């Protein structure tokens, strides 16, 4: 494989939420090592989202500065509109602009169904989806005005389902829809939006890789996720609206696809009685056949493929 020119972030300003510990800390350190000025945001709350502590954010910012980098510690609560605005304002006041936003902040309150109640769902939604929405919305006009931006959202393989992570999985799946929509909106403005699904041991998954204990995480160490996030945050990133799993030395694309399925003989004409329930049952194997799937770039692309059997003048 030919050598790759070192990918740098000199002159770039990056905001990383949830950067006081674990994976977020690794993102902040790597971006700073590659020349970015980094805003280290972390409310410093518990795994479940309660309380606050300025030490995690200030500790990582100090670590970056000791290594010769530029950093700003911030403890704004990104689950609120005001908190997200405060974070972006602080970045601009200190560094003049914002180029990169990595939405990593998250909580987890393990609960199955129906034990996961309204408050459990609402809190996950506020931090994961709300936090990603609010920060992106605050940074968006600044990025659009400069014609450049990179946003990395955090989803999770948890959305595939576990018995006791109902609210967490729901919120992480919601982030996917948010990122895909922002990717289409950002294209005319030079803003690329992608997702990472990290595979690492942090305090949200267990105590092994909490701040200062990453060495015990072995192949699941948080810093092994960071290179993929840095690439998605770089100016040379070639994609938008995509989702990647990263961790333990493996990087892989994840995607939402749609297979051709079954088309009823009357489906394209509008004539006749149309399909029956029994015909759906009789063609269940074809409906579930995964061969020939398509990965739509957006909703119009999906609609065009799904309705391609219709007459062109329909």
MARGUKE-430644 format. One record per residue (C-alpha): residue in one letter; x negated, z negated, y negated. Coordinates in steps of 0.02 Angstrom, whole numbers, padded with zeros to 5 digits, always signed. Layout:
N
aXZY ...
***
This chain:
314
x+00000+00000+00000 x-00073+00046-00171 x-00118-00099-00287 x+00016-00156-00408 x-00026-00191-00589 x-00003-00376-00629 x+00171-00403-00698 x+00159-00506-00856 x+00282-00584-00978 x+00171-00595-01132 x+00279-00600-01287 x+00437-00634-01187 x+00546-00787-01207 x+00631-00854-01050 x+00767-00987-01036 x+00781-01068-00865 x+00924-01189-00831 x+00907-01327-00704 x+00719-01309-00726 x+00670-01492-00715 x+00657-01497-00527 x+00646-01393-00369 x+00677-01207-00379 x+00707-01203-00566 x+00541-01291-00597 x+00454-01159-00491 x+00536-01020-00593 x+00482-01099-00757 x+00303-01126-00700 x+00282-00949-00634 x+00355-00868-00789 x+00242-00974-00898 x+00090-00933-00792 x+00129-00749-00820 x+00133-00772-01009 x+00314-00810-01053 x+00365-00942-01177 x+00486-01048-01076 x+00633-01156-01125 x+00648-01286-00987 x+00831-01337-00983 x+00890-01480-00875 x+01024-01608-00908 x+00936-01722-00786 x+01094-01774-00695 x+01122-01823-00515 x+01148-01699-00374 x+01334-01724-00398 x+01324-01690-00585 x+01337-01865-00659 x+01223-01947-00786 x+01077-01876-00883 x+00890-01900-00899 x+00770-01813-01017 x+00619-01843-00905 x+00636-01693-00786 x+00642-01563-00925 x+00508-01645-01031 x+00396-01667-00880 x+00399-01482-00834 x+00376-01429-01015 x+00226-01543-01027 x+00157-01472-00865 x+00168-01297-00937 x+00084-01349-01099 x-00058-01437-01008 x-00093-01273-00920 x-00105-01184-01088 x+00071-01114-01095 x+00212-01127-01222 x+00366-01226-01176 x+00514-01318-01249 x+00612-01453-01160 x+00801-01448-01179 x+00935-01563-01107 x+01092-01470-01160 x+01240-01473-01041 x+01269-01289-01002 x+01439-01324-00923 x+01509-01330-01099 x+01517-01193-01230 x+01435-01307-01358 x+01294-01353-01239 x+01255-01172-01198 x+01256-01126-01382 x+01140-01271-01420 x+01019-01212-01285 x+01012-01034-01350 x+00998-01092-01530 x+00852-01204-01482 x+00763-01058-01396 x+00784-00946-01549 x+00734-01082-01671 x+00573-01118-01576 x+00523-00945-01512 x+00621-00822-01620 x+00721-00730-01487 x+00771-00730-01303 x+00727-00599-01173 x+00762-00684-01006 x+00898-00802-00948 x+00887-00878-00774 x+01045-00973-00731 x+00990-01095-00598 x+01079-01258-00645 x+01196-01320-00509 x+01274-01468-00423 x+01343-01502-00252 x+01472-01628-00195 x+01494-01603-00010 x+01675-01604+00045 x+01779-01507+00170 x+01958-01452+00156 x+02081-01526+00111 x+01970-01674+00061 x+01893-01566-00077 x+02016-01603-00216 x+02053-01525-00385 x+01918-01625-00475 x+01788-01576-00345 x+01828-01392-00368 x+01838-01404-00557 x+01667-01486-00573 x+01581-01357-00464 x+01666-01217-00559 x+01617-01291-00727 x+01433-01302-00686 x+01403-01147-00579 x+01525-01021-00651 x+01555-01100-00821 x+01371-01136-00849 x+01323-00957-00805 x+01463-00887-00912 x+01430-00994-01065 x+01242-00965-01071 x+01258-00778-01043 x+01391-00767-01178 x+01283-00863-01301 x+01130-00756-01268 x+01221-00590-01254 x+01236-00540-01438 x+01051-00577-01464 x+01000-00472-01315 x+01118-00331-01362 x+01051-00327-01540 x+00874-00304-01473 x+00929-00179-01340 x+00848-00281-01203 x+00887-00426-01087 x+00865-00489-00911 x+00988-00612-00835 x+00966-00686-00662 x+01115-00778-00590 x+01110-00894-00440 x+01228-00871-00295 x+01208-00942-00120 x+01222-00899+00063 x+01340-01047+00060 x+01476-00925+00009 x+01473-00862+00189 x+01558-01025+00231 x+01526-01200+00297 x+01658-01328+00343 x+01603-01453+00210 x+01553-01347+00059 x+01721-01278+00005 x+01703-01299-00184 x+01519-01252-00189 x+01551-01092-00091 x+01699-01048-00201 x+01597-01067-00360 x+01447-00971-00293 x+01559-00826-00243 x+01633-00831-00418 x+01459-00808-00492 x+01444-00644-00395 x+01598-00572-00480 x+01535-00631-00649 x+01365-00551-00626 x+01436-00387-00563 x+01550-00375-00714 x+01411-00419-00836 x+01299-00288-00756 x+01422-00151-00803 x+01445-00222-00978 x+01259-00239-01005 x+01205-00065-00954 x+01232+00016-01125 x+01132-00124-01208 x+00979-00127-01097 x+01035-00288-01016 x+01012-00302-00828 x+01101-00436-00728 x+01058-00478-00548 x+01081-00620-00423 x+00970-00724-00311 x+01026-00824-00160 x+00883-00947-00133 x+00832-01015+00036 x+00732-01172-00001 x+00729-01358+00027 x+00774-01449-00133 x+00866-01611-00166 x+01029-01512-00153 x+00987-01469+00027 x+00884-01624+00066 x+00750-01735-00008 x+00595-01643+00056 x+00564-01533-00095 x+00625-01639-00239 x+00512-01641-00391 x+00336-01684-00335 x+00373-01670-00149 x+00371-01483-00125 x+00221-01489-00008 x+00331-01568+00124 x+00451-01420+00123 x+00331-01304+00216 x+00398-01127+00231 x+00555-01178+00135 x+00458-01229-00021 x+00544-01183-00186 x+00396-01086-00256 x+00420-00955-00119 x+00582-00901-00203 x+00506-00880-00377 x+00420-00710-00358 x+00586-00621-00327 x+00666-00704-00478 x+00517-00659-00587 x+00530-00478-00535 x+00716-00473-00575 x+00673-00550-00743 x+00535-00423-00781 x+00551-00270-00891 x+00509-00157-00743 x+00655-00220-00638 x+00737-00060-00573 x+00910-00127-00528 x+01062-00211-00602 x+01215-00289-00520 x+01119-00322-00359 x+01101-00477-00251 x+00949-00536-00153 x+00909-00676-00033 x+00738-00753-00056 x+00640-00888+00031 x+00521-00933+00172 x+00421-00774+00139 x+00570-00657+00161 x+00657-00556+00026 x+00813-00457+00071 x+00954-00366-00014 x+01129-00435+00009 x+01278-00327-00034 x+01466-00306-00034 x+01520-00149+00057 x+01677-00057+00109 x+01696+00045+00268 x+01801+00204+00282 x+01933+00120+00388 x+02090+00209+00446 x+02193+00334+00345 x+02375+00358+00394 x+02427+00541+00415 x+02555+00522+00275 x+02435+00426+00163 x+02377+00569+00056 x+02540+00661+00035 x+02662+00530-00024 x+02790+00607+00095 x+02867+00525+00246 x+02903+00341+00278 x+02721+00287+00268 x+02628+00171+00386 x+02713+00036+00486 x+02650-00136+00536 x+02635-00073+00714 x+02524+00071+00659 x+02410-00053+00571 x+02399-00152+00733 x+02369+00005+00837 x+02226+00060+00725 x+02147-00111+00704 x+01983-00056+00785 x+01962+00087+00662 x+02006-00026+00515 x+01868-00146+00568 x+01738-00013+00611 x+01584-00049+00503 x+01502+00120+00526 x+01489+00234+00375 x+01509+00094+00249 x+01481+00120+00064 x+01405-00001-00061 x+01503+00028-00223 x+01411+00011-00388 x+01567-00052-00475 x+01757-00053-00464 x+01780+00129-00517 x+01655+00183-00384 x+01749+00083-00252 x+01916+00155-00309 x+01850+00332-00304 x+01790+00311-00125 x+01942+00214-00065 x+02064+00340-00137 x+01962+00495-00096 x+02090+00549+00036 x+02222+00576-00099 x+02254+00750-00169 x+02152+00780-00327 x+02309+00801-00432 x+02388+00641-00367 
***
